[in-house]
């Protein structure tokens, strides 16, 4: 059974930082591309960042470029999202996604709230 478990969300002030983690189990982690998505209230889910299976290539939404960094540790079956210079508009539920061709798996999400 595949499980993706996100952690690290919470309440942070504008300008602050958070690091999200997503621990995967039940799949051969190192062959999956991994992504972080987010969904704010009343909005569609959007891609935030993704990383190839070996970690050699990353991609970011324009809204987070220069502030967020995605990384992975294949030995620990974990993908991370370091979020710096957070803004209120970054408030959302953040989801981890594992992708291999047409196969997708999702985590349950972790809430990130940026507010003073």
VEXKOL-337772 format. One record per residue: residue number from 0; x, y, z of N, C-alpha, C in turn. Coordinates in Angstrom, 2 decimals, always signed. Layout:
REM residues N
@n: NUM; n.x: X; n.y: Y; n.z: Z; ca.x: X; ca.y: Y; ca.z: Z; c.x: X; c.y: Y; c.z: Z
...
***
This chain:
REM residues 116
@n: 0; n.x: +0.84; n.y: -1.19; n.z: +0.00; ca.x: +0.00; ca.y: +0.00; ca.z: +0.00; c.x: +0.89; c.y: +1.25; c.z: +0.00
@n: 1; n.x: +0.65; n.y: +2.11; n.z: -0.98; ca.x: +1.44; ca.y: +3.32; ca.z: -1.08; c.x: +0.93; c.y: +4.36; c.z: -0.09
@n: 2; n.x: +1.87; n.y: +4.98; n.z: +0.61; ca.x: +1.52; ca.y: +6.07; ca.z: +1.52; c.x: +2.49; c.y: +7.23; c.z: +1.32
@n: 3; n.x: +1.94; n.y: +8.42; n.z: +1.25; ca.x: +2.72; ca.y: +9.65; ca.z: +1.24; c.x: +2.23; c.y: +10.47; c.z: +2.44
@n: 4; n.x: +3.14; n.y: +10.79; n.z: +3.36; ca.x: +2.75; ca.y: +11.48; ca.z: +4.58; c.x: +3.51; c.y: +12.79; c.z: +4.67
@n: 5; n.x: +2.76; n.y: +13.89; n.z: +4.57; ca.x: +3.35; ca.y: +15.22; ca.z: +4.66; c.x: +3.43; c.y: +15.67; c.z: +6.12
@n: 6; n.x: +4.41; n.y: +16.50; n.z: +6.40; ca.x: +4.56; ca.y: +17.09; ca.z: +7.72; c.x: +5.30; c.y: +18.42; c.z: +7.58
@n: 7; n.x: +5.25; n.y: +19.21; n.z: +8.66; ca.x: +6.01; ca.y: +20.45; ca.z: +8.68; c.x: +5.19; c.y: +21.71; c.z: +8.47
@n: 8; n.x: +3.90; n.y: +21.56; n.z: +8.19; ca.x: +3.07; ca.y: +22.74; ca.z: +8.03; c.x: +2.82; c.y: +23.44; c.z: +9.35
@n: 9; n.x: +2.19; n.y: +24.62; n.z: +9.26; ca.x: +1.87; ca.y: +25.35; ca.z: +10.48; c.x: +1.58; c.y: +26.80; c.z: +10.19
@n: 10; n.x: +1.58; n.y: +27.58; n.z: +11.25; ca.x: +1.34; ca.y: +29.02; ca.z: +11.17; c.x: +2.67; c.y: +29.75; c.z: +11.23
@n: 11; n.x: +2.89; n.y: +30.67; n.z: +10.30; ca.x: +4.14; ca.y: +31.42; ca.z: +10.27; c.x: +3.83; c.y: +32.85; c.z: +9.87
@n: 12; n.x: +4.64; n.y: +33.77; n.z: +10.35; ca.x: +4.45; ca.y: +35.18; ca.z: +10.02; c.x: +4.99; c.y: +35.47; c.z: +8.61
@n: 13; n.x: +4.47; n.y: +36.50; n.z: +7.96; ca.x: +5.03; ca.y: +36.88; ca.z: +6.65; c.x: +6.53; c.y: +37.13; c.z: +6.77
@n: 14; n.x: +7.25; n.y: +36.64; n.z: +5.76; ca.x: +8.70; ca.y: +36.73; ca.z: +5.77; c.x: +9.39; c.y: +35.55; c.z: +6.42
@n: 15; n.x: +8.62; n.y: +34.70; n.z: +7.06; ca.x: +9.19; ca.y: +33.55; ca.z: +7.75; c.x: +9.44; c.y: +32.37; c.z: +6.83
@n: 16; n.x: +9.88; n.y: +31.26; n.z: +7.43; ca.x: +10.24; ca.y: +30.07; ca.z: +6.68; c.x: +9.60; c.y: +28.83; c.z: +7.29
@n: 17; n.x: +9.38; n.y: +27.85; n.z: +6.44; ca.x: +8.93; ca.y: +26.52; ca.z: +6.85; c.x: +9.58; c.y: +25.51; c.z: +5.93
@n: 18; n.x: +9.78; n.y: +24.31; n.z: +6.46; ca.x: +10.27; ca.y: +23.21; ca.z: +5.63; c.x: +9.29; c.y: +22.06; c.z: +5.71
@n: 19; n.x: +8.70; n.y: +21.72; n.z: +4.58; ca.x: +7.78; ca.y: +20.60; ca.z: +4.51; c.x: +8.54; c.y: +19.33; c.z: +4.15
@n: 20; n.x: +8.06; n.y: +18.22; n.z: +4.68; ca.x: +8.61; ca.y: +16.91; ca.z: +4.34; c.x: +7.48; c.y: +16.00; c.z: +3.88
@n: 21; n.x: +7.83; n.y: +15.08; n.z: +3.02; ca.x: +6.87; ca.y: +14.07; ca.z: +2.56; c.x: +7.59; c.y: +12.73; c.z: +2.56
@n: 22; n.x: +7.18; n.y: +11.86; n.z: +3.47; ca.x: +7.79; ca.y: +10.53; ca.z: +3.58; c.x: +6.95; c.y: +9.52; c.z: +2.81
@n: 23; n.x: +7.60; n.y: +8.79; n.z: +1.93; ca.x: +6.91; ca.y: +7.83; ca.z: +1.08; c.x: +7.20; c.y: +6.40; c.z: +1.52
@n: 24; n.x: +6.21; n.y: +5.55; n.z: +1.36; ca.x: +6.39; ca.y: +4.13; ca.z: +1.64; c.x: +5.52; c.y: +3.33; c.z: +0.68
@n: 25; n.x: +5.88; n.y: +2.07; n.z: +0.46; ca.x: +5.08; ca.y: +1.20; ca.z: -0.39; c.x: +5.33; c.y: +1.37; c.z: -1.88
@n: 26; n.x: +6.36; n.y: +2.11; n.z: -2.23; ca.x: +6.69; ca.y: +2.28; ca.z: -3.65; c.x: +8.20; c.y: +2.38; c.z: -3.80
@n: 27; n.x: +8.67; n.y: +2.13; n.z: -5.03; ca.x: +10.10; ca.y: +2.23; ca.z: -5.31; c.x: +10.39; c.y: +3.71; c.z: -5.55
@n: 28; n.x: +10.65; n.y: +4.41; n.z: -4.45; ca.x: +10.68; ca.y: +5.87; ca.z: -4.43; c.x: +11.60; c.y: +6.47; c.z: -5.49
@n: 29; n.x: +12.75; n.y: +5.88; n.z: -5.66; ca.x: +13.78; ca.y: +6.52; ca.z: -6.48; c.x: +13.45; c.y: +6.55; c.z: -7.98
@n: 30; n.x: +12.37; n.y: +5.87; n.z: -8.41; ca.x: +12.01; ca.y: +5.95; ca.z: -9.83; c.x: +10.87; c.y: +6.92; c.z: -10.08
@n: 31; n.x: +10.32; n.y: +7.47; n.z: -9.00; ca.x: +9.19; ca.y: +8.38; ca.z: -9.14; c.x: +9.65; c.y: +9.84; c.z: -9.18
@n: 32; n.x: +9.08; n.y: +10.62; n.z: -10.10; ca.x: +9.19; ca.y: +12.06; ca.z: -10.01; c.x: +8.28; c.y: +12.51; c.z: -8.87
@n: 33; n.x: +8.71; n.y: +13.53; n.z: -8.15; ca.x: +7.96; ca.y: +14.00; ca.z: -7.00; c.x: +7.60; c.y: +15.47; c.z: -7.18
@n: 34; n.x: +6.44; n.y: +15.82; n.z: -6.67; ca.x: +5.97; ca.y: +17.19; ca.z: -6.81; c.x: +5.31; c.y: +17.67; c.z: -5.54
@n: 35; n.x: +5.27; n.y: +18.96; n.z: -5.38; ca.x: +4.45; ca.y: +19.62; ca.z: -4.35; c.x: +3.40; c.y: +20.45; c.z: -5.07
@n: 36; n.x: +2.16; n.y: +20.29; n.z: -4.65; ca.x: +1.04; ca.y: +21.09; ca.z: -5.12; c.x: +0.47; c.y: +21.83; c.z: -3.92
@n: 37; n.x: -0.34; n.y: +22.83; n.z: -4.20; ca.x: -1.07; ca.y: +23.50; ca.z: -3.12; c.x: -2.46; c.y: +23.89; c.z: -3.60
@n: 38; n.x: -3.35; n.y: +24.00; n.z: -2.63; ca.x: -4.72; ca.y: +24.41; ca.z: -2.93; c.x: -5.19; c.y: +25.38; c.z: -1.86
@n: 39; n.x: -5.48; n.y: +26.60; n.z: -2.28; ca.x: -6.01; ca.y: +27.62; ca.z: -1.38; c.x: -7.53; c.y: +27.54; c.z: -1.41
@n: 40; n.x: -8.20; n.y: +28.04; n.z: -0.38; ca.x: -9.67; ca.y: +28.00; ca.z: -0.35; c.x: -10.27; c.y: +28.67; c.z: -1.57
@n: 41; n.x: -11.18; n.y: +27.98; n.z: -2.23; ca.x: -11.86; ca.y: +28.55; ca.z: -3.38; c.x: -11.06; c.y: +28.55; c.z: -4.66
@n: 42; n.x: -9.88; n.y: +27.96; n.z: -4.63; ca.x: -9.02; ca.y: +27.94; ca.z: -5.81; c.x: -8.70; c.y: +26.51; c.z: -6.22
@n: 43; n.x: -8.26; n.y: +26.37; n.z: -7.47; ca.x: -7.88; ca.y: +25.05; ca.z: -7.95; c.x: -6.49; c.y: +24.67; c.z: -7.40
@n: 44; n.x: -6.25; n.y: +23.37; n.z: -7.36; ca.x: -4.95; ca.y: +22.89; ca.z: -6.95; c.x: -3.92; c.y: +23.28; c.z: -8.02
@n: 45; n.x: -2.76; n.y: +23.78; n.z: -7.57; ca.x: -1.75; ca.y: +24.22; ca.z: -8.51; c.x: -0.39; c.y: +23.59; c.z: -8.19
@n: 46; n.x: +0.38; n.y: +23.39; n.z: -9.25; ca.x: +1.73; ca.y: +22.85; ca.z: -9.08; c.x: +2.64; c.y: +23.93; c.z: -8.50
@n: 47; n.x: +3.37; n.y: +23.58; n.z: -7.45; ca.x: +4.32; ca.y: +24.49; ca.z: -6.83; c.x: +5.74; c.y: +24.21; c.z: -7.32
@n: 48; n.x: +6.12; n.y: +22.93; n.z: -7.25; ca.x: +7.48; ca.y: +22.56; ca.z: -7.64; c.x: +7.52; c.y: +21.07; c.z: -7.93
@n: 49; n.x: +8.44; n.y: +20.66; n.z: -8.82; ca.x: +8.64; ca.y: +19.23; ca.z: -8.99; c.x: +10.12; c.y: +18.94; c.z: -9.21
@n: 50; n.x: +10.44; n.y: +17.65; n.z: -9.04; ca.x: +11.82; ca.y: +17.22; ca.z: -9.11; c.x: +11.86; c.y: +15.85; c.z: -9.76
@n: 51; n.x: +12.84; n.y: +15.62; n.z: -10.63; ca.x: +12.94; ca.y: +14.35; ca.z: -11.31; c.x: +13.38; c.y: +13.24; c.z: -10.36
@n: 52; n.x: +13.31; n.y: +12.02; n.z: -10.82; ca.x: +13.53; ca.y: +10.87; ca.z: -9.94; c.x: +14.90; c.y: +10.87; c.z: -9.30
@n: 53; n.x: +15.92; n.y: +11.27; n.z: -10.05; ca.x: +17.28; ca.y: +11.30; ca.z: -9.50; c.x: +17.62; c.y: +12.64; c.z: -8.89
@n: 54; n.x: +16.70; n.y: +13.58; n.z: -9.00; ca.x: +16.93; ca.y: +14.89; ca.z: -8.41; c.x: +17.76; c.y: +15.84; c.z: -9.26
@n: 55; n.x: +17.97; n.y: +15.47; n.z: -10.52; ca.x: +18.84; ca.y: +16.28; ca.z: -11.34; c.x: +18.19; c.y: +17.50; c.z: -11.96
@n: 56; n.x: +16.87; n.y: +17.55; n.z: -11.92; ca.x: +16.16; ca.y: +18.67; ca.z: -12.55; c.x: +14.97; c.y: +19.07; c.z: -11.71
@n: 57; n.x: +14.78; n.y: +20.36; n.z: -11.56; ca.x: +13.66; ca.y: +20.88; ca.z: -10.78; c.x: +12.90; c.y: +21.92; c.z: -11.61
@n: 58; n.x: +11.67; n.y: +22.15; n.z: -11.21; ca.x: +10.82; ca.y: +23.12; ca.z: -11.89; c.x: +9.95; c.y: +23.80; c.z: -10.85
@n: 59; n.x: +9.73; n.y: +25.11; n.z: -11.02; ca.x: +8.98; ca.y: +25.88; ca.z: -10.03; c.x: +7.91; c.y: +26.73; c.z: -10.69
@n: 60; n.x: +6.82; n.y: +26.93; n.z: -9.97; ca.x: +5.84; ca.y: +27.93; ca.z: -10.39; c.x: +6.49; c.y: +29.31; c.z: -10.30
@n: 61; n.x: +6.10; n.y: +30.19; n.z: -11.19; ca.x: +6.69; ca.y: +31.54; ca.z: -11.18; c.x: +6.49; c.y: +32.24; c.z: -9.85
@n: 62; n.x: +5.39; n.y: +31.96; n.z: -9.20; ca.x: +5.05; ca.y: +32.65; ca.z: -7.95; c.x: +5.97; c.y: +32.28; c.z: -6.79
@n: 63; n.x: +6.72; n.y: +31.18; n.z: -6.91; ca.x: +7.58; ca.y: +30.76; ca.z: -5.80; c.x: +9.06; c.y: +30.72; c.z: -6.18
@n: 64; n.x: +9.39; n.y: +30.99; n.z: -7.43; ca.x: +10.78; ca.y: +30.96; ca.z: -7.86; c.x: +11.63; c.y: +31.91; c.z: -7.02
@n: 65; n.x: +12.78; n.y: +31.41; n.z: -6.59; ca.x: +13.68; ca.y: +32.22; ca.z: -5.78; c.x: +13.36; c.y: +32.20; c.z: -4.30
@n: 66; n.x: +12.20; n.y: +31.65; n.z: -3.93; ca.x: +11.82; ca.y: +31.58; ca.z: -2.52; c.x: +11.71; c.y: +30.14; c.z: -2.01
@n: 67; n.x: +11.28; n.y: +29.24; n.z: -2.86; ca.x: +11.09; ca.y: +27.83; ca.z: -2.48; c.x: +12.15; c.y: +26.96; c.z: -3.14
@n: 68; n.x: +12.51; n.y: +25.89; n.z: -2.44; ca.x: +13.46; ca.y: +24.92; ca.z: -2.98; c.x: +12.96; c.y: +23.51; c.z: -2.72
@n: 69; n.x: +12.83; n.y: +22.73; n.z: -3.79; ca.x: +12.45; ca.y: +21.33; ca.z: -3.65; c.x: +13.72; c.y: +20.48; c.z: -3.68
@n: 70; n.x: +13.74; n.y: +19.44; n.z: -2.85; ca.x: +14.87; ca.y: +18.52; ca.z: -2.84; c.x: +14.36; c.y: +17.14; c.z: -2.43
@n: 71; n.x: +15.20; n.y: +16.15; n.z: -2.60; ca.x: +14.80; ca.y: +14.79; ca.z: -2.22; c.x: +16.01; c.y: +14.03; c.z: -1.71
@n: 72; n.x: +15.70; n.y: +13.05; n.z: -0.86; ca.x: +16.69; ca.y: +12.13; ca.z: -0.33; c.x: +16.19; c.y: +10.73; c.z: -0.65
@n: 73; n.x: +16.71; n.y: +10.13; n.z: -1.68; ca.x: +16.21; ca.y: +8.81; ca.z: -2.09; c.x: +16.56; c.y: +7.71; c.z: -1.09
@n: 74; n.x: +17.59; n.y: +7.94; n.z: -0.29; ca.x: +17.93; ca.y: +6.95; ca.z: +0.74; c.x: +16.92; c.y: +6.96; c.z: +1.87
@n: 75; n.x: +16.25; n.y: +8.08; n.z: +2.07; ca.x: +15.25; ca.y: +8.22; ca.z: +3.13; c.x: +13.82; c.y: +8.21; c.z: +2.59
@n: 76; n.x: +13.67; n.y: +8.03; n.z: +1.25; ca.x: +12.33; ca.y: +8.03; ca.z: +0.64; c.x: +11.55; c.y: +9.29; c.z: +1.00
@n: 77; n.x: +12.21; n.y: +10.42; n.z: +0.96; ca.x: +11.59; ca.y: +11.66; ca.z: +1.41; c.x: +11.87; c.y: +12.79; c.z: +0.42
@n: 78; n.x: +10.85; n.y: +13.61; n.z: +0.22; ca.x: +10.99; ca.y: +14.82; ca.z: -0.57; c.x: +10.69; c.y: +16.01; c.z: +0.33
@n: 79; n.x: +11.38; n.y: +17.12; n.z: +0.09; ca.x: +11.27; ca.y: +18.29; ca.z: +0.95; c.x: +10.86; c.y: +19.51; c.z: +0.13
@n: 80; n.x: +10.29; n.y: +20.49; n.z: +0.84; ca.x: +10.04; ca.y: +21.79; ca.z: +0.23; c.x: +10.44; c.y: +22.84; c.z: +1.26
@n: 81; n.x: +11.56; n.y: +23.49; n.z: +1.00; ca.x: +12.00; ca.y: +24.60; ca.z: +1.84; c.x: +11.34; c.y: +25.86; c.z: +1.33
@n: 82; n.x: +10.61; n.y: +26.53; n.z: +2.21; ca.x: +9.86; ca.y: +27.73; ca.z: +1.83; c.x: +10.38; c.y: +28.91; c.z: +2.64
@n: 83; n.x: +10.92; n.y: +29.87; n.z: +1.94; ca.x: +11.45; ca.y: +31.08; ca.z: +2.57; c.x: +10.67; c.y: +32.30; c.z: +2.11
@n: 84; n.x: +10.82; n.y: +33.39; n.z: +2.84; ca.x: +10.16; ca.y: +34.66; ca.z: +2.48; c.x: +8.68; c.y: +34.44; c.z: +2.21
@n: 85; n.x: +8.03; n.y: +33.75; n.z: +3.12; ca.x: +6.63; ca.y: +33.39; ca.z: +2.91; c.x: +5.73; c.y: +34.61; c.z: +2.90
@n: 86; n.x: +4.69; n.y: +34.52; n.z: +2.08; ca.x: +3.73; ca.y: +35.60; ca.z: +1.91; c.x: +2.34; c.y: +35.09; c.z: +2.26
@n: 87; n.x: +1.43; n.y: +35.99; n.z: +2.62; ca.x: +0.06; ca.y: +35.54; ca.z: +2.93; c.x: -0.56; c.y: +34.74; c.z: +1.78
@n: 88; n.x: -0.22; n.y: +35.07; n.z: +0.57; ca.x: -0.79; ca.y: +34.35; ca.z: -0.58; c.x: -0.23; c.y: +32.93; c.z: -0.74
@n: 89; n.x: +0.75; n.y: +32.57; n.z: +0.07; ca.x: +1.23; ca.y: +31.19; ca.z: +0.08; c.x: +0.35; c.y: +30.30; c.z: +0.97
@n: 90; n.x: -0.59; n.y: +30.89; n.z: +1.67; ca.x: -1.48; ca.y: +30.12; ca.z: +2.53; c.x: -2.29; c.y: +29.13; c.z: +1.71
@n: 91; n.x: -2.21; n.y: +27.85; n.z: +2.08; ca.x: -2.88; ca.y: +26.79; ca.z: +1.34; c.x: -2.63; c.y: +25.46; c.z: +2.04
@n: 92; n.x: -3.33; n.y: +24.45; n.z: +1.57; ca.x: -2.97; ca.y: +23.08; ca.z: +1.93; c.x: -1.97; c.y: +22.60; c.z: +0.88
@n: 93; n.x: -0.86; n.y: +22.08; n.z: +1.36; ca.x: +0.22; ca.y: +21.63; ca.z: +0.48; c.x: +0.18; c.y: +20.10; c.z: +0.40
@n: 94; n.x: +0.22; n.y: +19.60; n.z: -0.83; ca.x: +0.12; ca.y: +18.17; ca.z: -1.09; c.x: +1.38; c.y: +17.66; c.z: -1.78
@n: 95; n.x: +1.76; n.y: +16.47; n.z: -1.39; ca.x: +2.86; ca.y: +15.76; ca.z: -2.02; c.x: +2.28; c.y: +14.82; c.z: -3.08
@n: 96; n.x: +2.97; n.y: +14.71; n.z: -4.21; ca.x: +2.52; ca.y: +13.84; ca.z: -5.30; c.x: +3.70; c.y: +13.04; c.z: -5.83
@n: 97; n.x: +3.45; n.y: +11.75; n.z: -6.05; ca.x: +4.44; ca.y: +10.87; ca.z: -6.68; c.x: +3.91; c.y: +10.47; c.z: -8.04
@n: 98; n.x: +4.76; n.y: +10.56; n.z: -9.05; ca.x: +4.31; ca.y: +10.32; ca.z: -10.43; c.x: +5.28; c.y: +9.41; c.z: -11.17
@n: 99; n.x: +4.70; n.y: +8.38; n.z: -11.81; ca.x: +5.48; ca.y: +7.49; ca.z: -12.68; c.x: +4.61; c.y: +7.20; c.z: -13.89
@n: 100; n.x: +4.92; n.y: +7.82; n.z: -15.01; ca.x: +4.15; ca.y: +7.73; ca.z: -16.25; c.x: +2.72; c.y: +8.19; c.z: -15.92
@n: 101; n.x: +1.73; n.y: +7.32; n.z: -16.01; ca.x: +0.35; ca.y: +7.72; ca.z: -15.75; c.x: -0.09; c.y: +7.39; c.z: -14.33
@n: 102; n.x: +0.79; n.y: +6.89; n.z: -13.51; ca.x: +0.47; ca.y: +6.51; ca.z: -12.14; c.x: +0.75; c.y: +7.68; c.z: -11.21
@n: 103; n.x: -0.27; n.y: +8.06; n.z: -10.41; ca.x: -0.15; ca.y: +9.17; ca.z: -9.47; c.x: -0.57; c.y: +8.73; c.z: -8.08
@n: 104; n.x: +0.16; n.y: +9.21; n.z: -7.09; ca.x: -0.23; ca.y: +9.01; ca.z: -5.70; c.x: -0.18; c.y: +10.36; c.z: -4.99
@n: 105; n.x: -1.12; n.y: +10.54; n.z: -4.04; ca.x: -1.23; ca.y: +11.80; ca.z: -3.31; c.x: -1.15; c.y: +11.57; c.z: -1.81
@n: 106; n.x: -0.58; n.y: +12.56; n.z: -1.13; ca.x: -0.63; ca.y: +12.58; ca.z: +0.32; c.x: -1.93; c.y: +13.24; c.z: +0.78
@n: 107; n.x: -2.09; n.y: +13.32; n.z: +2.09; ca.x: -3.32; ca.y: +13.87; ca.z: +2.66; c.x: -3.27; c.y: +15.39; c.z: +2.80
@n: 108; n.x: -2.09; n.y: +15.96; n.z: +2.67; ca.x: -1.94; ca.y: +17.40; ca.z: +2.73; c.x: -1.54; c.y: +17.91; c.z: +4.10
@n: 109; n.x: -0.89; n.y: +19.06; n.z: +4.11; ca.x: -0.53; ca.y: +19.74; ca.z: +5.35; c.x: -0.83; c.y: +21.23; c.z: +5.18
@n: 110; n.x: -1.42; n.y: +21.81; n.z: +6.21; ca.x: -1.85; ca.y: +23.22; ca.z: +6.12; c.x: -0.69; c.y: +24.14; c.z: +6.40
@n: 111; n.x: -0.55; n.y: +25.14; n.z: +5.53; ca.x: +0.41; ca.y: +26.22; ca.z: +5.74; c.x: -0.39; c.y: +27.52; c.z: +5.79
@n: 112; n.x: -0.24; n.y: +28.25; n.z: +6.88; ca.x: -0.92; ca.y: +29.52; ca.z: +7.04; c.x: +0.10; c.y: +30.61; c.z: +7.30
@n: 113; n.x: +0.08; n.y: +31.63; n.z: +6.45; ca.x: +1.02; ca.y: +32.75; ca.z: +6.59; c.x: +0.20; c.y: +33.98; c.z: +7.00
@n: 114; n.x: +0.39; n.y: +34.39; n.z: +8.23; ca.x: -0.42; ca.y: +35.48; ca.z: +8.77; c.x: +0.30; c.y: +36.12; c.z: +9.94
@n: 115; n.x: +0.07; n.y: +37.42; n.z: +10.11; ca.x: +0.62; ca.y: +38.12; ca.z: +11.27; c.x: -0.42; c.y: +38.17; c.z: +12.39
***
